[in-house]
Amino acid sequence: MATNTTARGGCPAPFYQDTMFTNGGFVDGRLCQALNADTTCCLPCPMTDWAYPDSFNTMGIAAEWVAVVSSICCVFLLASWAFLPVEKTHRHYLSICLTTAVMFLNLGFVIPLAAKPEQCYDEITPNSMQTSSVCAASGAMLILGGWAGVLWVFLRSMSLHLQICWQVVVGRNFMWFSQAVGWGIPLLGIIIALVFSGVSFRFGATCHINHKNSLADLWIPLLVFAGMTIIIQFATFGYCIKVYLQSLADNSASTEGSNLPAYTNSIRTMTPKQAYRRVRRVIQLQWRGIAIVLIIITDVIFFSVIFVFQDNTVQAIKTDGNIASDWIACLVFQSGGDKNKCLDQARPLVVNMATVGAVLVLLAINGVWLLFLLGRWSMVTGWRDMIMTVPSRNKREFVSVDARLDDLKKDTRSYEMLSRDSGMKTMDDQSVTPSVVTPLSPTVKSSFRSPSVNRDYSFPASPASPTNHESGRRTPDYFGNTARYHAPARSFSSPRPPQTVTWDARETYARSKATPPYPEEDDTGYVNPLGMNRI
């Protein structure tokens, strides 16, 4: 026992004396207690390896793989909204931004899984964001995803509340307000959290915010927005219940067969049944968003409460050694440093492993919920159609012109419109378009007689018109015969001779017939337009 104590700097196994190590890493993350005035003993890093069984690491890796699946779901949703038409996806900026926020949250679990970082700087000191870039990236993504997720579910619940309870049509102004709040506050929040608190390895392979100032710069603001979201959501539910109860008491016969208010310009004139139909319609369209709001808010509140409780317990052990005296005595005197024999004494000091696993899995699985609630089967069919149309488009680009002519000849309707002596152009500047026979092309000369004036109008034959003698068909002459107009006996629409109109030149200030011709008018009747304004 004495040899083991000397090897660890005067501390019993499994503890180490803090003076044997430098001040590198996150020094405040050490779990140490003063053995006497000159000796301070610290628990080996990481603390979770001594307070939980070995299956704790396996549970953490399982949660990280769940986050990988969740990230794939988010990528599928974002890609579908970006590349597929809107009728296939029904995309909305509230859904897009919420999915992006959940993607950031998942990256806080995926980055440690891919990088496999070292949690400890030395035997008793965990790494922080200053000593590990993986820690900085994972902690920043976790805080940013948590902030953005809470803000976007808050904005989504506010949008639904304005539409249902206040009949406000949210438009472009609310969209810009949402973008400013939904991304501005998370960016400000992550800067404040990293500057005044920082992140380190404290709870598994993912870095979390440190205890210093964490309540003021992260947990309390998150819980405030989460609380407001729940209040708004339950206020909306209360209004829906109120409208439903009023509709049950409404026996007005005038509203049973109508879904519209009495005056379409004022929604206040709606009867209770009409209001209930409108609210029911909105809920039918927005129930997926309501479910997403409740799920994410529950996850964030659950995680916040559990982590704050665990953080406060660790700080209490640092300040008061009597809280963990039974566990320390078991490790030093009863088990000889074997943690498995002292897990029963450590259980009151930490959060239950089943609860921790539930928190991690619920945070990591949000992307799957988004795909289940916001995804549509039309997205799958849209990707299938897009993939199938690319080979067919490339195939059509290499089809020869002769093959197109064969496809055209297979159609009987197009065959009747083709002439036998008409050809197709090949690639050496010959005729491409087949000659199309129309009723006007084969006419040689035709005329018709105007019903009002006894005058014939003749149409000369076109020299390029085919006669179709070689094909064995004769196109009928539609304009060869003269069409005469026969007016009915009692018709009032027959042409009449123009009536003679008499007028007095003195009343109109015009020249009389005895006045000589205008200077601008010659013998042929031509009038110079530039001389019309002359005096």
C-alpha positions as CSV (number, residue, x, y, z in Angstrom):
1,M,0.0,0.0,0.0
2,A,2.9,2.3,0.8
3,T,4.6,1.6,-2.5
4,N,1.5,2.3,-4.4
5,T,0.9,5.5,-2.5
6,T,4.5,6.7,-3.2
7,A,4.1,5.9,-6.9
8,R,1.0,8.1,-7.2
9,G,2.6,11.1,-5.4
10,G,1.3,10.3,-1.9
11,C,-2.3,9.5,-2.9
12,P,-3.9,6.0,-2.6
13,A,-4.8,4.1,-5.8
14,P,-6.6,4.8,-8.0
15,F,-6.1,8.6,-7.3
16,Y,-3.2,10.8,-8.4
17,Q,-1.6,13.8,-6.8
18,D,-2.3,17.0,-8.8
19,T,1.2,18.4,-8.3
20,M,2.7,15.7,-10.5
21,F,1.0,17.2,-13.5
22,T,1.2,20.5,-15.3
23,N,-1.6,22.9,-15.8
24,G,-2.3,21.8,-19.4
25,G,-5.8,20.9,-20.5
26,F,-9.0,21.8,-18.7
27,V,-7.8,22.0,-15.1
28,D,-11.2,22.9,-13.7
29,G,-12.5,19.6,-15.1
30,R,-10.4,17.6,-12.6
31,L,-12.3,15.9,-9.8
32,C,-10.0,16.4,-6.8
33,Q,-10.2,16.5,-3.0
34,A,-7.6,17.6,-0.4
35,L,-6.2,14.7,1.6
36,N,-4.3,17.0,3.9
37,A,-2.8,20.5,3.8
38,D,-0.1,19.5,1.4
39,T,-1.7,16.7,-0.7
40,T,-4.6,16.9,-3.1
41,C,-5.7,13.7,-4.8
42,C,-7.6,13.6,-8.1
43,L,-9.7,10.9,-9.7
44,P,-8.3,9.5,-13.0
45,C,-9.7,10.8,-16.3
46,P,-12.3,10.3,-17.6
47,M,-14.7,10.4,-14.7
48,T,-17.4,8.4,-16.5
49,D,-15.1,5.4,-16.7
50,W,-15.2,5.2,-12.8
51,A,-18.8,6.1,-12.1
52,Y,-20.4,4.0,-14.8
53,P,-19.9,0.4,-16.0
54,D,-18.0,-0.4,-19.2
55,S,-21.3,-0.6,-21.2
56,F,-21.5,3.2,-20.9
57,N,-19.0,3.6,-23.7
58,T,-20.9,1.1,-25.8
59,M,-24.1,3.1,-25.2
60,G,-22.4,6.3,-26.3
61,I,-21.1,4.7,-29.5
62,A,-24.6,3.4,-30.3
63,A,-26.1,6.9,-29.8
64,E,-23.4,8.3,-32.2
65,W,-24.4,5.7,-34.9
66,V,-28.0,6.7,-34.4
67,A,-26.9,10.3,-35.1
68,V,-25.3,9.1,-38.3
69,V,-28.6,7.6,-39.5
70,S,-30.4,10.8,-38.4
71,S,-27.9,12.9,-40.4
72,I,-28.5,10.8,-43.5
73,C,-32.3,11.5,-43.1
74,C,-31.6,15.2,-42.8
75,V,-29.4,15.2,-45.9
76,F,-32.1,13.4,-47.9
77,L,-34.7,16.0,-46.8
78,L,-32.4,19.0,-47.6
79,A,-31.4,17.5,-51.0
80,S,-35.1,16.8,-51.9
81,W,-36.1,20.4,-51.0
82,A,-33.2,21.8,-53.0
83,F,-33.4,19.8,-56.2
84,L,-37.0,18.4,-56.5
85,P,-39.9,20.6,-57.7
86,V,-42.0,22.1,-55.0
87,E,-45.1,20.0,-55.9
88,K,-43.1,16.9,-54.9
89,T,-41.8,18.2,-51.6
90,H,-44.1,21.0,-50.4
91,R,-41.0,22.7,-48.9
92,H,-41.2,25.6,-46.5
93,Y,-38.5,27.7,-44.9
94,L,-39.6,26.8,-41.4
95,S,-39.1,23.1,-42.2
96,I,-35.8,23.7,-44.1
97,C,-34.3,25.8,-41.3
98,L,-35.4,23.4,-38.6
99,T,-33.9,20.4,-40.5
100,T,-30.6,22.4,-40.8
101,A,-30.6,23.0,-37.1
102,V,-31.1,19.3,-36.3
103,M,-28.3,18.6,-38.8
104,F,-25.9,20.8,-36.7
105,L,-27.0,19.0,-33.6
106,N,-26.3,15.6,-35.1
107,L,-22.8,16.7,-36.2
108,G,-22.0,17.1,-32.5
109,F,-22.2,13.3,-32.2
110,V,-20.9,12.4,-35.7
111,I,-17.7,14.3,-35.5
112,P,-16.4,12.4,-32.4
113,L,-17.4,9.1,-34.0
114,A,-15.3,9.9,-37.1
115,A,-12.3,11.5,-35.4
116,K,-12.1,9.2,-32.2
117,P,-10.6,12.0,-30.1
118,E,-8.5,11.5,-26.9
119,Q,-10.7,12.7,-24.0
120,C,-7.9,13.3,-21.6
121,Y,-4.9,15.6,-21.7
122,D,-3.1,13.6,-19.0
123,E,-4.0,11.1,-16.3
124,I,-6.3,13.5,-14.4
125,T,-7.1,16.4,-16.8
126,P,-9.7,16.3,-19.6
127,N,-9.1,18.1,-22.9
128,S,-10.8,21.3,-23.7
129,M,-11.5,23.3,-26.9
130,Q,-8.0,24.9,-26.5
131,T,-6.2,21.6,-26.6
132,S,-8.5,19.6,-28.9
133,S,-9.9,20.8,-32.2
134,V,-12.4,17.9,-32.3
135,C,-13.7,19.0,-28.9
136,A,-14.1,22.5,-30.1
137,A,-16.0,21.4,-33.3
138,S,-18.3,18.9,-31.6
139,G,-19.1,21.2,-28.7
140,A,-19.8,24.2,-31.0
141,M,-22.1,22.1,-33.2
142,L,-23.9,20.8,-30.2
143,I,-24.6,24.2,-28.8
144,L,-25.4,25.8,-32.2
145,G,-27.8,22.9,-33.0
146,G,-29.5,23.2,-29.6
147,W,-29.9,26.9,-29.9
148,A,-31.2,26.8,-33.5
149,G,-33.5,23.9,-32.8
150,V,-35.2,25.7,-29.9
151,L,-35.5,29.0,-31.8
152,W,-37.0,27.4,-34.9
153,V,-39.6,25.3,-33.0
154,F,-40.4,28.5,-31.1
155,L,-41.0,30.4,-34.4
156,R,-43.0,27.5,-35.8
157,S,-45.3,27.4,-32.8
158,M,-45.6,31.2,-33.0
159,S,-46.6,31.0,-36.7
160,L,-49.2,28.4,-36.0
161,H,-50.6,30.4,-33.1
162,L,-50.9,33.6,-35.2
163,Q,-52.7,31.7,-37.9
164,I,-55.2,29.8,-35.7
165,C,-55.8,32.2,-32.8
166,W,-55.4,35.6,-34.4
167,Q,-56.2,34.9,-38.0
168,V,-53.0,36.6,-39.1
169,V,-51.6,35.5,-42.5
170,V,-47.9,35.3,-42.0
171,G,-46.0,36.5,-45.0
172,R,-42.7,37.9,-46.1
173,N,-42.2,40.1,-43.1
174,F,-42.5,37.2,-40.7
175,M,-40.1,35.2,-42.9
176,W,-37.4,37.8,-42.6
177,F,-38.1,38.2,-38.9
178,S,-37.7,34.4,-38.5
179,Q,-34.4,34.4,-40.4
180,A,-33.0,37.1,-38.2
181,V,-34.2,35.5,-34.9
182,G,-33.7,31.9,-35.9
183,W,-30.0,32.3,-36.9
184,G,-29.0,35.6,-35.2
185,I,-29.7,34.5,-31.6
186,P,-28.0,31.1,-32.0
187,L,-24.9,32.7,-33.4
188,L,-24.8,35.2,-30.6
189,G,-25.5,32.5,-28.1
190,I,-22.7,30.2,-29.2
191,I,-20.2,33.1,-29.2
192,I,-21.2,34.0,-25.6
193,A,-21.1,30.4,-24.5
194,L,-17.7,29.7,-25.9
195,V,-16.2,32.9,-24.6
196,F,-17.5,32.9,-21.1
197,S,-17.8,29.2,-20.4
198,G,-16.1,27.0,-23.1
199,V,-16.5,23.3,-23.8
200,S,-14.6,20.2,-22.7
201,F,-14.9,16.4,-22.4
202,R,-17.2,16.0,-19.5
203,F,-19.9,13.5,-20.5
204,G,-18.7,10.9,-23.0
205,A,-16.9,11.5,-26.3
206,T,-18.9,14.7,-27.1
207,C,-17.7,18.0,-25.6
208,H,-20.2,19.8,-23.4
209,I,-20.3,23.3,-21.9
210,N,-18.3,23.9,-18.8
211,H,-19.9,24.7,-15.4
212,K,-18.6,28.3,-15.2
213,N,-21.4,30.7,-16.2
214,S,-23.2,27.9,-18.0
215,L,-26.6,28.7,-16.4
216,A,-26.5,32.4,-17.4
217,D,-25.2,32.0,-21.0
218,L,-26.9,28.8,-22.1
219,W,-29.2,26.8,-19.9
220,I,-31.5,29.6,-18.6
221,P,-32.0,31.3,-22.1
222,L,-32.7,27.9,-23.7
223,L,-35.2,27.0,-21.0
224,V,-36.9,30.4,-21.3
225,F,-37.5,30.0,-25.1
226,A,-38.5,26.4,-24.5
227,G,-41.0,27.5,-21.9
228,M,-42.4,30.2,-24.1
229,T,-42.8,27.6,-26.9
230,I,-44.8,25.3,-24.6
231,I,-47.0,28.2,-23.4
232,I,-47.7,29.3,-26.9
233,Q,-48.4,25.7,-28.0
234,F,-50.8,25.0,-25.1
235,A,-52.5,28.3,-25.7
236,T,-53.1,27.2,-29.2
237,F,-54.5,23.9,-28.0
238,G,-56.7,25.7,-25.5
239,Y,-58.1,27.9,-28.2
240,C,-58.8,24.9,-30.4
241,I,-60.7,23.1,-27.6
242,K,-62.7,26.3,-26.9
243,V,-63.7,26.5,-30.6
244,Y,-64.6,22.9,-30.6
245,L,-66.9,23.2,-27.5
246,Q,-68.5,26.3,-29.0
247,S,-69.2,24.4,-32.2
248,L,-71.0,21.7,-30.3
249,A,-73.3,24.3,-28.7
250,D,-74.0,26.0,-32.0
251,N,-77.4,24.8,-33.4
252,S,-77.7,27.5,-36.0
253,A,-79.2,26.0,-39.2
254,S,-77.7,28.7,-41.4
255,T,-74.2,27.5,-40.9
256,E,-74.7,23.7,-41.2
257,G,-74.2,23.7,-45.0
258,S,-71.6,26.5,-45.3
259,N,-67.9,26.5,-44.6
260,L,-67.6,30.3,-45.2
261,P,-68.3,33.2,-43.0
262,A,-71.3,35.4,-43.6
263,Y,-69.1,38.2,-44.9
264,T,-65.9,37.0,-46.6
265,N,-64.1,40.2,-45.9
266,S,-64.4,39.9,-42.1
267,I,-63.5,36.7,-40.3
268,R,-65.2,38.0,-37.1
269,T,-68.6,37.2,-38.6
270,M,-67.9,33.5,-38.6
271,T,-70.2,31.3,-36.5
272,P,-68.7,28.8,-34.1
273,K,-69.1,25.9,-36.5
274,Q,-67.4,27.8,-39.3
275,A,-64.5,28.7,-36.9
276,Y,-64.2,25.1,-35.9
277,R,-64.0,24.0,-39.6
278,R,-61.3,26.5,-40.3
279,V,-59.3,25.5,-37.2
280,R,-59.7,21.8,-38.0
281,R,-58.4,22.5,-41.5
282,V,-55.3,24.3,-40.3
283,I,-54.6,21.5,-37.8
284,Q,-55.0,18.9,-40.5
285,L,-52.3,20.7,-42.5
286,Q,-50.0,21.5,-39.6
287,W,-50.2,18.4,-37.4
288,R,-46.7,17.3,-38.5
289,G,-45.2,20.6,-37.5
290,I,-47.0,20.5,-34.1
291,A,-45.6,17.0,-33.5
292,I,-42.1,18.1,-34.4
293,V,-42.3,21.1,-32.0
294,L,-43.4,18.9,-29.1
295,I,-40.7,16.2,-29.7
296,I,-37.8,18.7,-30.0
297,I,-38.9,20.8,-27.1
298,T,-39.2,17.7,-24.9
299,D,-35.7,16.5,-25.9
300,V,-34.2,19.9,-25.2
301,I,-35.8,20.3,-21.8
302,F,-35.0,16.7,-20.8
303,F,-31.4,17.1,-21.8
304,S,-31.1,20.5,-20.1
305,V,-32.5,19.3,-16.8
306,I,-30.4,16.1,-16.7
307,F,-27.2,17.8,-17.6
308,V,-27.7,20.6,-15.2
309,F,-28.4,18.1,-12.4
310,Q,-25.3,16.1,-13.2
311,D,-23.2,19.2,-13.4
312,N,-24.4,20.5,-10.1
313,T,-23.7,17.1,-8.5
314,V,-20.1,17.1,-9.7
315,Q,-19.6,20.6,-8.3
316,A,-21.1,19.6,-5.0
317,I,-18.6,16.6,-4.7
318,K,-15.7,19.0,-5.4
319,T,-16.7,21.4,-2.6
320,D,-18.0,18.8,0.0
321,G,-16.0,15.6,0.2
322,N,-18.5,14.0,2.6
323,I,-21.0,13.5,-0.2
324,A,-18.7,10.9,-2.0
325,S,-17.0,9.5,1.2
326,D,-18.6,6.1,0.9
327,W,-17.6,5.7,-2.7
328,I,-14.0,6.9,-2.1
329,A,-13.6,4.6,0.8
330,C,-14.8,1.7,-1.3
331,L,-12.3,2.5,-4.1
332,V,-9.3,3.0,-1.7
333,F,-9.8,0.4,1.0
334,Q,-12.3,-2.2,-0.1
335,S,-11.8,-2.8,-3.8
336,G,-8.2,-1.8,-4.3
337,G,-9.1,0.4,-7.2
338,D,-11.6,-1.9,-8.9
339,K,-14.5,0.3,-9.9
340,N,-16.9,-2.6,-10.6
341,K,-17.1,-3.4,-6.9
342,C,-18.0,0.2,-6.0
343,L,-20.7,1.0,-8.6
344,D,-23.5,0.7,-6.0
345,Q,-21.9,3.5,-3.9
346,A,-21.4,5.6,-7.0
347,R,-25.0,5.3,-8.2
348,P,-26.4,8.1,-6.0
349,L,-23.8,10.5,-7.2
350,V,-24.6,10.2,-10.9
351,V,-27.6,10.1,-13.2
352,N,-28.9,6.6,-14.0
353,M,-27.3,5.2,-17.1
354,A,-30.6,4.3,-18.6
355,T,-31.7,8.0,-18.3
356,V,-28.4,9.1,-19.8
357,G,-28.9,6.7,-22.7
358,A,-32.4,7.9,-23.3
359,V,-31.2,11.5,-23.4
360,L,-28.5,10.8,-25.9
361,V,-30.7,8.7,-28.2
362,L,-33.5,11.2,-28.1
363,L,-31.1,14.0,-29.1
364,A,-29.6,11.8,-31.9
365,I,-32.8,10.5,-33.4
366,N,-34.5,13.9,-34.2
367,G,-33.5,13.6,-37.9
368,V,-35.4,10.3,-38.2
369,W,-38.5,12.0,-36.7
370,L,-38.1,14.8,-39.2
371,L,-38.0,12.4,-42.1
372,F,-41.0,10.5,-40.8
373,L,-43.1,13.6,-40.2
374,L,-41.9,16.1,-42.9
375,G,-41.0,13.6,-45.6
376,R,-43.4,12.5,-48.3
377,W,-43.6,9.5,-50.6
378,S,-43.6,11.9,-53.5
379,M,-40.0,12.7,-52.7
380,V,-39.0,9.1,-53.5
381,T,-41.0,9.1,-56.7
382,G,-39.5,12.5,-57.6
383,W,-36.0,11.2,-57.3
384,R,-37.0,8.1,-59.2
385,D,-38.4,10.2,-62.1
386,M,-35.3,12.4,-62.1
387,I,-33.0,9.4,-62.3
388,M,-35.0,7.7,-64.9
389,T,-35.3,10.7,-67.2
390,V,-31.5,11.4,-67.4
391,P,-30.7,8.1,-69.4
392,S,-33.7,8.6,-71.6
393,R,-32.7,12.2,-72.3
394,N,-29.2,11.1,-73.2
395,K,-30.6,8.4,-75.4
396,R,-32.7,10.8,-77.4
397,E,-29.7,13.0,-78.1
398,F,-27.9,10.3,-80.1
399,V,-30.9,9.1,-82.2
400,S,-30.4,9.6,-85.9
401,V,-32.7,11.5,-88.1
402,D,-33.6,8.4,-90.1
403,A,-34.8,6.7,-86.9
404,R,-37.0,9.8,-86.2
405,L,-38.5,9.4,-89.7
406,D,-39.2,5.8,-89.1
407,D,-41.0,6.7,-85.9
408,L,-42.9,9.4,-87.8
409,K,-44.0,7.0,-90.5
410,K,-45.4,4.5,-87.9
411,D,-48.1,7.1,-87.0
412,T,-51.0,6.7,-89.5
413,R,-52.1,10.3,-89.0
414,S,-48.7,11.7,-90.1
415,Y,-48.6,9.2,-93.0
416,E,-51.7,10.7,-94.6
417,M,-50.1,14.1,-94.5
418,L,-46.9,13.1,-96.3
419,S,-46.3,13.2,-100.0
420,R,-44.4,10.2,-101.6
421,D,-41.9,12.4,-103.4
422,S,-41.1,14.4,-100.3
423,G,-37.7,13.6,-98.7
424,M,-35.9,14.1,-95.5
425,K,-32.6,15.9,-95.0
426,T,-29.5,14.0,-94.1
427,M,-26.5,15.7,-92.5
428,D,-25.4,17.1,-95.9
429,D,-27.8,20.0,-96.4
430,Q,-30.7,18.2,-98.1
431,S,-34.3,18.5,-97.3
432,V,-35.1,17.8,-93.6
433,T,-38.8,18.6,-93.3
434,P,-41.3,16.4,-95.2
435,S,-43.6,18.2,-97.5
436,V,-47.0,18.6,-95.9
437,V,-50.1,18.7,-98.2
438,T,-52.6,21.3,-97.2
439,P,-55.9,22.2,-98.8
440,L,-54.6,25.4,-100.1
441,S,-51.5,24.1,-101.9
442,P,-52.8,22.1,-104.9
443,T,-55.2,24.8,-106.3
444,V,-54.5,26.0,-109.8
445,K,-57.0,28.8,-110.1
446,S,-60.1,29.5,-108.1
447,S,-62.4,32.4,-107.6
448,F,-65.4,33.4,-105.7
449,R,-68.0,36.0,-106.2
450,S,-68.7,38.7,-103.6
451,P,-72.2,38.8,-102.4
452,S,-72.3,42.6,-102.3
453,V,-70.4,43.5,-105.4
454,N,-70.6,41.6,-108.7
455,R,-66.8,41.1,-108.9
456,D,-64.7,37.9,-109.1
457,Y,-61.5,37.4,-107.2
458,S,-59.1,34.9,-108.7
459,F,-56.2,33.1,-107.0
460,P,-53.2,32.2,-109.2
461,A,-51.7,28.8,-108.8
462,S,-48.6,28.3,-106.8
463,P,-45.7,27.0,-109.0
464,A,-44.3,25.0,-106.1
465,S,-47.5,23.3,-105.2
466,P,-47.5,19.5,-105.7
467,T,-50.2,17.9,-107.9
468,N,-49.9,14.4,-106.3
469,H,-50.4,12.7,-109.7
470,E,-47.6,10.3,-109.0
471,S,-49.1,9.2,-105.7
472,G,-52.4,8.2,-107.3
473,R,-54.4,10.6,-105.2
474,R,-56.2,13.7,-106.3
475,T,-56.7,16.5,-103.9
476,P,-60.2,18.1,-104.3
477,D,-60.3,21.7,-105.6
478,Y,-62.0,23.6,-102.9
479,F,-62.0,27.0,-104.7
480,G,-62.6,25.9,-108.3
481,N,-66.3,26.7,-108.4
482,T,-67.8,30.1,-108.0
483,A,-69.9,30.6,-104.9
484,R,-72.9,32.7,-105.3
485,Y,-74.9,34.4,-102.7
486,H,-78.6,33.8,-102.6
487,A,-80.4,36.2,-100.2
488,P,-83.6,34.8,-98.6
489,A,-86.9,36.4,-99.5
490,R,-87.5,38.0,-96.1
491,S,-83.9,38.7,-95.2
492,F,-83.0,42.1,-93.7
493,S,-79.3,41.6,-94.1
494,S,-79.1,41.9,-97.8
495,P,-76.9,44.6,-99.3
496,R,-78.5,47.9,-99.9
497,P,-77.3,50.8,-102.1
498,P,-75.6,53.6,-100.2
499,Q,-77.9,56.4,-99.3
500,T,-77.3,59.9,-100.5
501,V,-76.2,62.3,-97.8
502,T,-76.8,66.0,-98.2
503,W,-74.8,68.5,-96.3
504,D,-74.4,72.3,-96.2
505,A,-70.8,73.4,-96.7
506,R,-71.5,76.7,-94.8
507,E,-72.4,74.8,-91.6
508,T,-69.2,72.8,-91.6
509,Y,-66.9,75.6,-92.8
510,A,-65.7,73.5,-95.7
511,R,-65.1,74.5,-99.2
512,S,-68.1,74.3,-101.5
513,K,-68.1,72.4,-104.8
514,A,-67.6,75.7,-106.7
515,T,-64.3,76.2,-105.0
516,P,-61.3,75.3,-107.2
517,P,-59.3,72.2,-106.3
518,Y,-56.9,72.3,-103.4
519,P,-53.3,73.3,-104.3
520,E,-52.1,70.1,-102.7
521,E,-54.4,67.8,-104.8
522,D,-53.3,67.1,-108.4
523,D,-55.4,65.7,-111.3
524,T,-54.9,62.1,-110.2
525,G,-56.4,62.7,-106.8
526,Y,-53.1,62.6,-104.8
527,V,-53.2,64.7,-101.7
528,N,-50.0,65.9,-100.1
529,P,-50.2,65.1,-96.4
530,L,-47.7,67.9,-95.6
531,G,-50.0,70.5,-97.0
532,M,-53.1,69.7,-95.0
533,N,-52.3,72.2,-92.3
534,R,-51.7,75.1,-94.6
535,I,-53.9,78.2,-94.5
